[in-house]
Amino acid sequence: MVAKCSQNYNHFLKGLLSLYNEEKGRYVSKYLDADEYKTAHKNTVQTLFPLIVPDIPQKHKDNII
């Protein structure tokens, strides 16, 4: 059970980290439009969500704040 939870968390973390945009210095939101993922261009409160994830890099946290 613990191994499965760790595996799921690591999968989630990998996906989350893939949403970090170095150029913008923040996490971006993506949405599925038909068969293509697109980046949302408006900042929303969900861009703060990564702050509650303990394993994101400190640099990312600093950029969010």
PyMOL Python script that loads the backbone (N, CA, C, O; Angstrom):
from pymol import cmd

cmd.read_pdbstr("""\
ATOM      1  N   MET A   1       0.822  -1.194   0.000  1.00  0.00           N
ATOM      2  CA  MET A   1       0.000   0.000   0.000  1.00  0.00           C
ATOM      3  C   MET A   1       0.866   1.258   0.000  1.00  0.00           C
ATOM      4  O   MET A   1       0.613   2.185  -0.770  1.00  0.00           O
ATOM      5  N   VAL A   2       1.881   1.296   0.856  1.00  0.00           N
ATOM      6  CA  VAL A   2       2.765   2.455   0.930  1.00  0.00           C
ATOM      7  C   VAL A   2       3.501   2.640  -0.395  1.00  0.00           C
ATOM      8  O   VAL A   2       3.659   3.762  -0.876  1.00  0.00           O
ATOM      9  N   ALA A   3       3.942   1.540  -0.973  1.00  0.00           N
ATOM     10  CA  ALA A   3       4.668   1.617  -2.242  1.00  0.00           C
ATOM     11  C   ALA A   3       3.776   2.197  -3.336  1.00  0.00           C
ATOM     12  O   ALA A   3       4.233   3.000  -4.150  1.00  0.00           O
ATOM     13  N   LYS A   4       2.521   1.798  -3.358  1.00  0.00           N
ATOM     14  CA  LYS A   4       1.584   2.306  -4.373  1.00  0.00           C
ATOM     15  C   LYS A   4       1.332   3.796  -4.160  1.00  0.00           C
ATOM     16  O   LYS A   4       1.284   4.557  -5.127  1.00  0.00           O
ATOM     17  N   CYS A   5       1.172   4.217  -2.919  1.00  0.00           N
ATOM     18  CA  CYS A   5       0.967   5.643  -2.631  1.00  0.00           C
ATOM     19  C   CYS A   5       2.189   6.453  -3.048  1.00  0.00           C
ATOM     20  O   CYS A   5       2.052   7.529  -3.629  1.00  0.00           O
ATOM     21  N   SER A   6       3.369   5.947  -2.758  1.00  0.00           N
ATOM     22  CA  SER A   6       4.599   6.638  -3.156  1.00  0.00           C
ATOM     23  C   SER A   6       4.706   6.717  -4.672  1.00  0.00           C
ATOM     24  O   SER A   6       5.110   7.742  -5.219  1.00  0.00           O
ATOM     25  N   GLN A   7       4.349   5.651  -5.336  1.00  0.00           N
ATOM     26  CA  GLN A   7       4.376   5.632  -6.800  1.00  0.00           C
ATOM     27  C   GLN A   7       3.403   6.662  -7.359  1.00  0.00           C
ATOM     28  O   GLN A   7       3.747   7.387  -8.293  1.00  0.00           O
ATOM     29  N   ASN A   8       2.205   6.741  -6.811  1.00  0.00           N
ATOM     30  CA  ASN A   8       1.215   7.719  -7.270  1.00  0.00           C
ATOM     31  C   ASN A   8       1.691   9.147  -7.023  1.00  0.00           C
ATOM     32  O   ASN A   8       1.530  10.015  -7.881  1.00  0.00           O
ATOM     33  N   TYR A   9       2.276   9.390  -5.850  1.00  0.00           N
ATOM     34  CA  TYR A   9       2.782  10.730  -5.533  1.00  0.00           C
ATOM     35  C   TYR A   9       3.893  11.127  -6.499  1.00  0.00           C
ATOM     36  O   TYR A   9       3.905  12.248  -7.009  1.00  0.00           O
ATOM     37  N   ASN A  10       4.810  10.228  -6.747  1.00  0.00           N
ATOM     38  CA  ASN A  10       5.911  10.528  -7.664  1.00  0.00           C
ATOM     39  C   ASN A  10       5.403  10.806  -9.075  1.00  0.00           C
ATOM     40  O   ASN A  10       5.940  11.667  -9.773  1.00  0.00           O
ATOM     41  N   HIS A  11       4.375  10.081  -9.492  1.00  0.00           N
ATOM     42  CA  HIS A  11       3.755  10.332 -10.801  1.00  0.00           C
ATOM     43  C   HIS A  11       3.123  11.727 -10.824  1.00  0.00           C
ATOM     44  O   HIS A  11       3.282  12.469 -11.793  1.00  0.00           O
ATOM     45  N   PHE A  12       2.406  12.079  -9.754  1.00  0.00           N
ATOM     46  CA  PHE A  12       1.794  13.396  -9.634  1.00  0.00           C
ATOM     47  C   PHE A  12       2.857  14.492  -9.662  1.00  0.00           C
ATOM     48  O   PHE A  12       2.711  15.484 -10.376  1.00  0.00           O
ATOM     49  N   LEU A  13       3.933  14.311  -8.879  1.00  0.00           N
ATOM     50  CA  LEU A  13       4.989  15.317  -8.797  1.00  0.00           C
ATOM     51  C   LEU A  13       5.656  15.528 -10.151  1.00  0.00           C
ATOM     52  O   LEU A  13       5.934  16.662 -10.539  1.00  0.00           O
ATOM     53  N   LYS A  14       5.909  14.453 -10.859  1.00  0.00           N
ATOM     54  CA  LYS A  14       6.512  14.560 -12.197  1.00  0.00           C
ATOM     55  C   LYS A  14       5.605  15.369 -13.124  1.00  0.00           C
ATOM     56  O   LYS A  14       6.079  16.229 -13.866  1.00  0.00           O
ATOM     57  N   GLY A  15       4.312  15.095 -13.079  1.00  0.00           N
ATOM     58  CA  GLY A  15       3.361  15.841 -13.903  1.00  0.00           C
ATOM     59  C   GLY A  15       3.305  17.309 -13.518  1.00  0.00           C
ATOM     60  O   GLY A  15       3.281  18.185 -14.382  1.00  0.00           O
ATOM     61  N   LEU A  16       3.283  17.573 -12.230  1.00  0.00           N
ATOM     62  CA  LEU A  16       3.240  18.957 -11.751  1.00  0.00           C
ATOM     63  C   LEU A  16       4.486  19.721 -12.199  1.00  0.00           C
ATOM     64  O   LEU A  16       4.381  20.830 -12.721  1.00  0.00           O
ATOM     65  N   LEU A  17       5.650  19.135 -11.997  1.00  0.00           N
ATOM     66  CA  LEU A  17       6.896  19.798 -12.364  1.00  0.00           C
ATOM     67  C   LEU A  17       6.972  20.080 -13.865  1.00  0.00           C
ATOM     68  O   LEU A  17       7.635  21.026 -14.291  1.00  0.00           O
ATOM     69  N   SER A  18       6.298  19.265 -14.654  1.00  0.00           N
ATOM     70  CA  SER A  18       6.299  19.483 -16.106  1.00  0.00           C
ATOM     71  C   SER A  18       5.516  20.742 -16.489  1.00  0.00           C
ATOM     72  O   SER A  18       5.654  21.239 -17.607  1.00  0.00           O
ATOM     73  N   LEU A  19       4.704  21.254 -15.578  1.00  0.00           N
ATOM     74  CA  LEU A  19       3.918  22.455 -15.848  1.00  0.00           C
ATOM     75  C   LEU A  19       4.653  23.745 -15.485  1.00  0.00           C
ATOM     76  O   LEU A  19       4.123  24.836 -15.689  1.00  0.00           O
ATOM     77  N   TYR A  20       5.870  23.627 -14.949  1.00  0.00           N
ATOM     78  CA  TYR A  20       6.634  24.821 -14.603  1.00  0.00           C
ATOM     79  C   TYR A  20       7.228  25.415 -15.873  1.00  0.00           C
ATOM     80  O   TYR A  20       7.863  24.717 -16.662  1.00  0.00           O
ATOM     81  N   ASN A  21       7.014  26.701 -16.054  1.00  0.00           N
ATOM     82  CA  ASN A  21       7.520  27.402 -17.227  1.00  0.00           C
ATOM     83  C   ASN A  21       8.695  28.274 -16.786  1.00  0.00           C
ATOM     84  O   ASN A  21       8.508  29.280 -16.101  1.00  0.00           O
ATOM     85  N   GLU A  22       9.892  27.886 -17.179  1.00  0.00           N
ATOM     86  CA  GLU A  22      11.106  28.617 -16.776  1.00  0.00           C
ATOM     87  C   GLU A  22      11.066  30.068 -17.252  1.00  0.00           C
ATOM     88  O   GLU A  22      11.460  30.976 -16.520  1.00  0.00           O
ATOM     89  N   GLU A  23      10.596  30.280 -18.459  1.00  0.00           N
ATOM     90  CA  GLU A  23      10.558  31.627 -19.033  1.00  0.00           C
ATOM     91  C   GLU A  23       9.671  32.558 -18.208  1.00  0.00           C
ATOM     92  O   GLU A  23      10.019  33.714 -17.964  1.00  0.00           O
ATOM     93  N   LYS A  24       8.524  32.037 -17.784  1.00  0.00           N
ATOM     94  CA  LYS A  24       7.584  32.848 -17.009  1.00  0.00           C
ATOM     95  C   LYS A  24       7.876  32.810 -15.512  1.00  0.00           C
ATOM     96  O   LYS A  24       7.403  33.664 -14.762  1.00  0.00           O
ATOM     97  N   GLY A  25       8.653  31.820 -15.077  1.00  0.00           N
ATOM     98  CA  GLY A  25       8.976  31.687 -13.665  1.00  0.00           C
ATOM     99  C   GLY A  25       7.792  31.286 -12.814  1.00  0.00           C
ATOM    100  O   GLY A  25       7.697  31.670 -11.648  1.00  0.00           O
ATOM    101  N   ARG A  26       6.888  30.513 -13.394  1.00  0.00           N
ATOM    102  CA  ARG A  26       5.705  30.069 -12.650  1.00  0.00           C
ATOM    103  C   ARG A  26       5.133  28.814 -13.285  1.00  0.00           C
ATOM    104  O   ARG A  26       5.528  28.411 -14.379  1.00  0.00           O
ATOM    105  N   TYR A  27       4.206  28.214 -12.581  1.00  0.00           N
ATOM    106  CA  TYR A  27       3.484  27.073 -13.123  1.00  0.00           C
ATOM    107  C   TYR A  27       2.377  27.597 -14.022  1.00  0.00           C
ATOM    108  O   TYR A  27       1.768  28.629 -13.737  1.00  0.00           O
ATOM    109  N   VAL A  28       2.125  26.895 -15.089  1.00  0.00           N
ATOM    110  CA  VAL A  28       1.073  27.292 -16.004  1.00  0.00           C
ATOM    111  C   VAL A  28      -0.028  26.238 -15.987  1.00  0.00           C
ATOM    112  O   VAL A  28       0.204  25.079 -15.640  1.00  0.00           O
ATOM    113  N   SER A  29      -1.203  26.654 -16.362  1.00  0.00           N
ATOM    114  CA  SER A  29      -2.337  25.740 -16.457  1.00  0.00           C
ATOM    115  C   SER A  29      -2.481  25.293 -17.899  1.00  0.00           C
ATOM    116  O   SER A  29      -2.298  26.074 -18.833  1.00  0.00           O
ATOM    117  N   LYS A  30      -2.806  24.042 -18.059  1.00  0.00           N
ATOM    118  CA  LYS A  30      -3.043  23.486 -19.389  1.00  0.00           C
ATOM    119  C   LYS A  30      -4.466  22.948 -19.425  1.00  0.00           C
ATOM    120  O   LYS A  30      -5.008  22.513 -18.409  1.00  0.00           O
ATOM    121  N   TYR A  31      -5.054  22.986 -20.598  1.00  0.00           N
ATOM    122  CA  TYR A  31      -6.376  22.403 -20.774  1.00  0.00           C
ATOM    123  C   TYR A  31      -6.426  21.689 -22.110  1.00  0.00           C
ATOM    124  O   TYR A  31      -5.681  22.015 -23.034  1.00  0.00           O
ATOM    125  N   LEU A  32      -7.309  20.716 -22.199  1.00  0.00           N
ATOM    126  CA  LEU A  32      -7.445  19.924 -23.409  1.00  0.00           C
ATOM    127  C   LEU A  32      -8.515  20.545 -24.294  1.00  0.00           C
ATOM    128  O   LEU A  32      -9.674  20.667 -23.898  1.00  0.00           O
ATOM    129  N   ASP A  33      -8.115  20.931 -25.482  1.00  0.00           N
ATOM    130  CA  ASP A  33      -9.027  21.497 -26.477  1.00  0.00           C
ATOM    131  C   ASP A  33      -9.074  20.517 -27.639  1.00  0.00           C
ATOM    132  O   ASP A  33      -8.159  20.458 -28.460  1.00  0.00           O
ATOM    133  N   ALA A  34     -10.144  19.757 -27.692  1.00  0.00           N
ATOM    134  CA  ALA A  34     -10.293  18.669 -28.669  1.00  0.00           C
ATOM    135  C   ALA A  34      -9.192  17.636 -28.395  1.00  0.00           C
ATOM    136  O   ALA A  34      -9.269  16.911 -27.402  1.00  0.00           O
ATOM    137  N   ASP A  35      -8.192  17.558 -29.238  1.00  0.00           N
ATOM    138  CA  ASP A  35      -7.131  16.572 -29.051  1.00  0.00           C
ATOM    139  C   ASP A  35      -5.771  17.228 -28.783  1.00  0.00           C
ATOM    140  O   ASP A  35      -4.731  16.589 -28.946  1.00  0.00           O
ATOM    141  N   GLU A  36      -5.780  18.488 -28.378  1.00  0.00           N
ATOM    142  CA  GLU A  36      -4.537  19.235 -28.196  1.00  0.00           C
ATOM    143  C   GLU A  36      -4.533  19.947 -26.840  1.00  0.00           C
ATOM    144  O   GLU A  36      -5.512  20.590 -26.462  1.00  0.00           O
ATOM    145  N   TYR A  37      -3.419  19.823 -26.118  1.00  0.00           N
ATOM    146  CA  TYR A  37      -3.274  20.564 -24.867  1.00  0.00           C
ATOM    147  C   TYR A  37      -2.837  21.986 -25.180  1.00  0.00           C
ATOM    148  O   TYR A  37      -1.924  22.208 -25.975  1.00  0.00           O
ATOM    149  N   LYS A  38      -3.496  22.941 -24.546  1.00  0.00           N
ATOM    150  CA  LYS A  38      -3.173  24.350 -24.729  1.00  0.00           C
ATOM    151  C   LYS A  38      -2.889  24.976 -23.369  1.00  0.00           C
ATOM    152  O   LYS A  38      -3.359  24.498 -22.336  1.00  0.00           O
ATOM    153  N   THR A  39      -2.118  26.043 -23.389  1.00  0.00           N
ATOM    154  CA  THR A  39      -1.773  26.752 -22.164  1.00  0.00           C
ATOM    155  C   THR A  39      -2.771  27.870 -21.919  1.00  0.00           C
ATOM    156  O   THR A  39      -3.067  28.662 -22.813  1.00  0.00           O
ATOM    157  N   ALA A  40      -3.289  27.925 -20.689  1.00  0.00           N
ATOM    158  CA  ALA A  40      -4.177  29.020 -20.312  1.00  0.00           C
ATOM    159  C   ALA A  40      -3.341  30.285 -20.150  1.00  0.00           C
ATOM    160  O   ALA A  40      -2.228  30.230 -19.628  1.00  0.00           O
ATOM    161  N   HIS A  41      -3.864  31.405 -20.589  1.00  0.00           N
ATOM    162  CA  HIS A  41      -3.100  32.651 -20.563  1.00  0.00           C
ATOM    163  C   HIS A  41      -3.456  33.572 -19.401  1.00  0.00           C
ATOM    164  O   HIS A  41      -2.801  34.595 -19.203  1.00  0.00           O
ATOM    165  N   LYS A  42      -4.462  33.232 -18.649  1.00  0.00           N
ATOM    166  CA  LYS A  42      -4.858  34.042 -17.488  1.00  0.00           C
ATOM    167  C   LYS A  42      -4.274  33.439 -16.221  1.00  0.00           C
ATOM    168  O   LYS A  42      -4.271  32.220 -16.050  1.00  0.00           O
ATOM    169  N   ASN A  43      -3.785  34.289 -15.342  1.00  0.00           N
ATOM    170  CA  ASN A  43      -3.347  33.822 -14.033  1.00  0.00           C
ATOM    171  C   ASN A  43      -4.583  33.599 -13.172  1.00  0.00           C
ATOM    172  O   ASN A  43      -5.462  34.456 -13.094  1.00  0.00           O
ATOM    173  N   THR A  44      -4.636  32.455 -12.538  1.00  0.00           N
ATOM    174  CA  THR A  44      -5.744  32.148 -11.640  1.00  0.00           C
ATOM    175  C   THR A  44      -5.177  31.694 -10.304  1.00  0.00           C
ATOM    176  O   THR A  44      -3.970  31.497 -10.164  1.00  0.00           O
ATOM    177  N   VAL A  45      -6.041  31.534  -9.343  1.00  0.00           N
ATOM    178  CA  VAL A  45      -5.616  31.112  -8.014  1.00  0.00           C
ATOM    179  C   VAL A  45      -4.950  29.739  -8.068  1.00  0.00           C
ATOM    180  O   VAL A  45      -4.142  29.422  -7.195  1.00  0.00           O
ATOM    181  N   GLN A  46      -5.260  28.930  -9.052  1.00  0.00           N
ATOM    182  CA  GLN A  46      -4.660  27.603  -9.104  1.00  0.00           C
ATOM    183  C   GLN A  46      -3.158  27.640  -9.378  1.00  0.00           C
ATOM    184  O   GLN A  46      -2.477  26.629  -9.198  1.00  0.00           O
ATOM    185  N   THR A  47      -2.631  28.783  -9.808  1.00  0.00           N
ATOM    186  CA  THR A  47      -1.178  28.873  -9.977  1.00  0.00           C
ATOM    187  C   THR A  47      -0.470  28.883  -8.623  1.00  0.00           C
ATOM    188  O   THR A  47       0.749  28.722  -8.559  1.00  0.00           O
ATOM    189  N   LEU A  48      -1.229  29.072  -7.539  1.00  0.00           N
ATOM    190  CA  LEU A  48      -0.668  29.015  -6.188  1.00  0.00           C
ATOM    191  C   LEU A  48      -0.658  27.598  -5.621  1.00  0.00           C
ATOM    192  O   LEU A  48       0.037  27.328  -4.642  1.00  0.00           O
ATOM    193  N   PHE A  49      -1.410  26.709  -6.219  1.00  0.00           N
ATOM    194  CA  PHE A  49      -1.539  25.332  -5.736  1.00  0.00           C
ATOM    195  C   PHE A  49      -0.196  24.645  -5.469  1.00  0.00           C
ATOM    196  O   PHE A  49      -0.069  23.970  -4.448  1.00  0.00           O
ATOM    197  N   PRO A  50       0.809  24.784  -6.336  1.00  0.00           N
ATOM    198  CA  PRO A  50       2.074  24.080  -6.082  1.00  0.00           C
ATOM    199  C   PRO A  50       2.736  24.441  -4.749  1.00  0.00           C
ATOM    200  O   PRO A  50       3.577  23.686  -4.262  1.00  0.00           O
ATOM    201  N   LEU A  51       2.378  25.566  -4.157  1.00  0.00           N
ATOM    202  CA  LEU A  51       2.979  25.943  -2.872  1.00  0.00           C
ATOM    203  C   LEU A  51       2.699  24.924  -1.768  1.00  0.00           C
ATOM    204  O   LEU A  51       3.477  24.822  -0.820  1.00  0.00           O
ATOM    205  N   ILE A  52       1.616  24.178  -1.873  1.00  0.00           N
ATOM    206  CA  ILE A  52       1.295  23.202  -0.825  1.00  0.00           C
ATOM    207  C   ILE A  52       1.981  21.856  -1.053  1.00  0.00           C
ATOM    208  O   ILE A  52       1.858  20.951  -0.227  1.00  0.00           O
ATOM    209  N   VAL A  53       2.691  21.720  -2.149  1.00  0.00           N
ATOM    210  CA  VAL A  53       3.402  20.474  -2.448  1.00  0.00           C
ATOM    211  C   VAL A  53       4.820  20.596  -1.878  1.00  0.00           C
ATOM    212  O   VAL A  53       5.590  21.447  -2.325  1.00  0.00           O
ATOM    213  N   PRO A  54       5.167  19.767  -0.911  1.00  0.00           N
ATOM    214  CA  PRO A  54       6.444  19.953  -0.226  1.00  0.00           C
ATOM    215  C   PRO A  54       7.689  19.716  -1.076  1.00  0.00           C
ATOM    216  O   PRO A  54       8.762  20.213  -0.732  1.00  0.00           O
ATOM    217  N   ASP A  55       7.580  18.987  -2.153  1.00  0.00           N
ATOM    218  CA  ASP A  55       8.769  18.584  -2.896  1.00  0.00           C
ATOM    219  C   ASP A  55       9.057  19.371  -4.171  1.00  0.00           C
ATOM    220  O   ASP A  55       9.856  18.934  -4.999  1.00  0.00           O
ATOM    221  N   ILE A  56       8.409  20.534  -4.337  1.00  0.00           N
ATOM    222  CA  ILE A  56       8.790  21.345  -5.491  1.00  0.00           C
ATOM    223  C   ILE A  56      10.054  22.132  -5.119  1.00  0.00           C
ATOM    224  O   ILE A  56      10.266  22.431  -3.944  1.00  0.00           O
ATOM    225  N   PRO A  57      10.882  22.464  -6.090  1.00  0.00           N
ATOM    226  CA  PRO A  57      12.127  23.186  -5.789  1.00  0.00           C
ATOM    227  C   PRO A  57      11.858  24.544  -5.121  1.00  0.00           C
ATOM    228  O   PRO A  57      10.870  25.214  -5.418  1.00  0.00           O
ATOM    229  N   GLN A  58      12.751  24.921  -4.225  1.00  0.00           N
ATOM    230  CA  GLN A  58      12.627  26.202  -3.528  1.00  0.00           C
ATOM    231  C   GLN A  58      12.571  27.363  -4.513  1.00  0.00           C
ATOM    232  O   GLN A  58      11.851  28.336  -4.289  1.00  0.00           O
ATOM    233  N   LYS A  59      13.320  27.265  -5.589  1.00  0.00           N
ATOM    234  CA  LYS A  59      13.315  28.315  -6.628  1.00  0.00           C
ATOM    235  C   LYS A  59      11.900  28.536  -7.158  1.00  0.00           C
ATOM    236  O   LYS A  59      11.492  29.676  -7.382  1.00  0.00           O
ATOM    237  N   HIS A  60      11.157  27.464  -7.358  1.00  0.00           N
ATOM    238  CA  HIS A  60       9.781  27.572  -7.837  1.00  0.00           C
ATOM    239  C   HIS A  60       8.914  28.282  -6.807  1.00  0.00           C
ATOM    240  O   HIS A  60       8.118  29.156  -7.149  1.00  0.00           O
ATOM    241  N   LYS A  61       9.075  27.896  -5.533  1.00  0.00           N
ATOM    242  CA  LYS A  61       8.302  28.544  -4.462  1.00  0.00           C
ATOM    243  C   LYS A  61       8.607  30.037  -4.404  1.00  0.00           C
ATOM    244  O   LYS A  61       7.702  30.862  -4.277  1.00  0.00           O
ATOM    245  N   ASP A  62       9.899  30.377  -4.498  1.00  0.00           N
ATOM    246  CA  ASP A  62      10.295  31.784  -4.456  1.00  0.00           C
ATOM    247  C   ASP A  62       9.681  32.572  -5.604  1.00  0.00           C
ATOM    248  O   ASP A  62       9.244  33.707  -5.418  1.00  0.00           O
ATOM    249  N   ASN A  63       9.647  31.982  -6.773  1.00  0.00           N
ATOM    250  CA  ASN A  63       9.079  32.662  -7.941  1.00  0.00           C
ATOM    251  C   ASN A  63       7.568  32.847  -7.819  1.00  0.00           C
ATOM    252  O   ASN A  63       7.024  33.848  -8.285  1.00  0.00           O
ATOM    253  N   ILE A  64       6.902  31.898  -7.204  1.00  0.00           N
ATOM    254  CA  ILE A  64       5.453  32.009  -7.028  1.00  0.00           C
ATOM    255  C   ILE A  64       5.137  33.163  -6.073  1.00  0.00           C
ATOM    256  O   ILE A  64       4.233  33.962  -6.316  1.00  0.00           O
ATOM    257  N   ILE A  65       5.896  33.228  -4.998  1.00  0.00           N
ATOM    258  CA  ILE A  65       5.641  34.255  -3.992  1.00  0.00           C
ATOM    259  C   ILE A  65       6.144  35.582  -4.496  1.00  0.00           C
ATOM    260  O   ILE A  65       6.028  36.590  -3.799  1.00  0.00           O
TER     261      ILE A  65
END
""", "prot")
cmd.dss("prot")
cmd.show_as("cartoon", "prot")
cmd.util.cbc("prot")
cmd.orient("prot")
